[in-house]
Amino acid sequence: MASPSFPWQAFRVIFDQISIIDIPKLELRSEAEAHQFVATYGYDLYQETHQEQVWKIFEQARQFIDEVLCENLNIRIPEDLRSRESIVDFRKLLLWASEESESSSDRKRSVWCCAILRVMHSLAHYKSDLRLKYLSKIKLQTITRFEAHIQKIGNDLFLGFERDK
């Protein structure tokens, strides 16, 4: 019986401070691991609303790949990876991205899954980044605190007054 492999890529993400998007492939071995991986993004696939959100991000990623990345390349995401109906369970996408295979068709599927997941990763962070959602409020709160202390003399800006500036 083969012993389970250790997810060394996780150490690279933590200790080398690289993004999960930069690792060569996922190393998930079960539906439970795939479920937990999605949970780290804040989505519980046992909740219908979270499933819908994940599939919406999937669809946006597919459209982006088709309409922007592959528009002039005359290539498309394979049919079996193009829709929720063909994949059925989102965790399969993660497991396929983690596969080690000798078969060229399985390797191709794995590469496409990784591409889709990388775009989904970017979209998920873009959508959930609180800095973007509240940027104007953050700026207002930050600038308001210092505005009264900023002095402009000619083309120079100074923080503080007279000898304390």
Order of alpha helices (4+ residues) and beta strands (2+ residues): alpha-alpha-alpha-alpha-alpha-alpha-alpha-alpha-beta-beta
